Amino acid sequence: MNWHDLSISPDGTHHLTVEGVPAFAERFDAVLKFHPPGLAAVQRGDKAWHVRSDGLAAYERRFVRTFGYYQHLAAVVASDGWHHITVAGNDAYLERYAWCGNFQEGRCSVRAHNGAYHHICTDGSAAYAERWRYVGDYRDGIAVVQAADGRSTHIDRDGKLIHGRWFVDLDVFHKGFARARDEGGWTHIDLRGRPIYSRRFASLEPFYNGHARVERADGALEVIDEAGEAVIELCPPRRSEFAALSADMVGYWKTQTIGAAVGLGVIEELPATEEEVANRRDLHHDGARRLLRALGELGLALNKAGQWRLTPRGSFLRCDHPLSLADAALEYAGPLSSAWTRLPDALRRNSAWTAPDVFGEVARDEGRHIGHHRMLRSYARHDYAEVCRAFDLRGDERVIDAGGGLGALGRFLLDAYPRAQVTVLERPEVVALAEATYPRLQWRSADLFEAWGINADVVLLSRVLHDWDDAAACRILARARAALPPGGRVYVIEMLMSEGGVAGALCDLHLLTVTGGRERSEDDFSRLLAATGFRLDGVRTVAALPSVVVGVAS
């Protein structure tokens, strides 16, 4: 009897021949299909093993659970853990795991009892030293791995990075291309990790003879070619693009509603009834009701039995929240919104527009000065908690946090490296506001464009360069280079514009209107670093919006 011809019975208890006749008399609780060299996994009660095509046991041992043979090794669950066995039922190696996959191309994914994943070889040895948050199967010598920050990349059989680019989600390569998801959505990438077209999609399939089926953000289904161009539309959009565009055009409704709720003190009054809010904040009763209903539509407040309460999302607008966005709400609804009205002038070729001196304006307005820097601190606390994972420091370096605001990143750095010496360089008014708040940090008043008067082993530039055009950014990087010895490092912490994509383009326009600055791509930073005495040493991603661009002083 040829085991290739056997199939699983409809009730899953035995196998059938091509004629539909039972291949053997034995019946089990469950069976799996036959795999080379002609063995199938079976289960009866709390015991599992493998049988031959005649239904007889292939060996004497019994396990808690068994799976199919791949490359003549099968994953099994024993009382002491997961591992693989040979065709004869013997252990393929001594190690035990919390989970095992199946061997493909001489490699198998396993999860250790500490939760870390890696690949093993057929003799049970580790294929490489690195450990990952997750790993997938190999195809054509390449596998997907996920780092602790949630980002994914490709490795070869020896664990080496194929292209060194990281994505929100990722698939293996199929006919030269892999499905990859970045901040803008799903795309296809080549073996260099580069998107092969600029469009992004809600979902997509691998290419099949040069075409791939995709779903657009509007719900429409279409087939694209390898240039990302639509070949045919399979299903029209599920949403009205007219309505979607209209909603985008009135986005300022949300900004101004949130700003009004914070500015009028309504947020701080909740929980409260509409009448209580109106009386305490000197509002029309009708006005209080309409504003609270708008907060409800935005998911920021909820009415229960006549009393309005903040939702978890709305609680970020409280002034006493450690990640308070109350100051941000006032900035975006006020001065920053005003700056956006000058966007057309900023884009015109023959315009008299000049970049506003936002930092000078903030410094001259004492009330705004405090709130503005509290806003920046909230964003730093939220976005920088994981950034220090990307710093491969010894731990005793002298570190300059240039333009470090109220010291949020510096605090995270000292928590990760207690022996480091961290000096925050900032404008005098910021130093006066912050220096008494955290004694472990050192503070120094400085103009980032002038000589810093201090040397270090490492310079941090966290969301500093994006506030300036290329010429000004180079002046700051030149000051950083002057403060470092050869081999010293600069860590540039920024949101990276994707190559060929559009993610971050609105933030780029925001920087143009508010500071005259810009968001940049990895290639942009490589160029700026090379022009100021550094060489790009890679980009490190973490589970946060910004990435870390590493430059080494030449």
C-alpha positions, 0 to 999 in steps of 0.5 A: 500500500502506497502511503502517498495515496492515503487520506484522512477519513471524514471523522478524522479517526483513520486513513482511507485508500484512493477507493475510499476503503479504510487502510487499516482496522485501527481507530484513533481519536485523531490522525494527521496525514502521512509525511515522508518517510510514510508515517502519520501522527495519531492520538488516542486518549492522552497518548500520541505516537506515529503509525505506518500505512498499515496502522501499526506503531512505528516505535514503542514510545508514547508522547503527549502529542505528536506532529508530522515528519519534516526532513525526517524529524517530527516535533513531539510534546513529552512530559518534559517539554517539546523536542524532535524525534527521528523516524525510529522514535529516538530523541534528535537532541537533548534540549527541551523547549516550550514549543517547536515548529517543523524543519524547513531547509535544515532549520526549525523555529523553537521557543525557549522556556524564557519566551525567546525564539531562535532557529536550530539545525537538524542536530539540535544546535543553535543556528546563530547566537541571537535570540528574537521575540519571534521567528518564522520558517525559512524559504529559499534561505531567508526567514523573518524575525521579530525583535523585542521592539516589535519590528521585523526584518529578514535574516539568512541561514546563519542569522545575518541580516539580509538588508538591515531594514525593519518593518511593522510586519513582514512576510518571507520572499516569494519570487523576489518580493516580500509583503511588508508593512511600514507606517503607511501601510502594506507594500512589496519590497525587494531583496534590498528591503526597498519598497518597489512602488510608492503606494500603500495598501490596507492588505495585499497578496504576494505577486503571482506572475507579475500581478498581486491582489490588493485592498485599498484603504477605501475598501476597494479591491484591485490587481496591481502590477510590479510598478504598483499600477492598477491593472483592474478594479475587482470591487469598488470602494466601500466608503465614499471618497467624497465623504472621506475628503470632506471629513479630512477638510474639517479636521480642525473641528476636532482641534478647536473642540479639544482646545476649547474644552481644555481652555475653558476648564471643562476637562478638569471639572469631569465627572460632572453633570452638564448643569454643574459644568455650566455653573462652575465654568460660567458657560451657557447651559446649552453651550456646556451640553453641546461641547460635552456631546462633541467630546462624546463624539470624539470618544473623550467623554461618556455620559452615564446616567446624566453624568459626564466622565472622561474616557481613558483616552480623554484622561490624557487631557487632564493637567495632572496626567503624567502624559498630559496633552492639555498643553498640546491641545492649547498649542495646536488650537492656538499659535500652531493653528495660526502658523498653518494659515501661512502654509501657501506662502511657505510653499510659493517660490516668490514669497516673502515668507520666512520661517517663524522664530517659534523658540524665540516667541515661546521664550518671550511669552512666560505663560506659553513658555512653561506650557510649551515645554511641558507639552514637549516633555509629555511627548518625550515621556511617551516616545522615548521610554524604549529609545535607550534600548538602541544605545549600545553604551558601555555605561560610563560615557560622558553624554551630551543631550543637546536640545534635551528640553526638560530632561525626559530622555536624559532621565531614561538614559540614567535609568538605563545607564546609572554610571553615565554622566549626562549633561543637558544643553538648552536655552537659558530659560529652559535650563532655569525651568528644569535644572532643579527638577532632577539633580542627577542630570547636569545642565548647561546653558548653550546656543546649539549653533555656537561652540558648546564648550564641553566634550563628550563621548556621545551626543544625543540629538532628539527631535532637534534637527527636524526643527531646522533646514539642512544648512542649520542642521549641518551647523548643529551636527558640526558642533556635535562633531567638535565635541566628540573624539574620533570614534565618538557617536551621535544618536539622532532620534527622529521619525524617518520618512519612508523611502518612496512612501508618504508616511510622515508627510503631514508632520513634515508640512507642520515643521515647515510652517512652525519652524521652517524645518523638515522630516528626513529619510535615512538617505537624507541623514546619511548625507548630512552626517557625511557633510559634517564629519560623521559616517552613518553606522546604521538605523535602529528602530524601537517600539516607538515613533522615532528611530535612532540614526547612529553616526560615528565621528570620522 
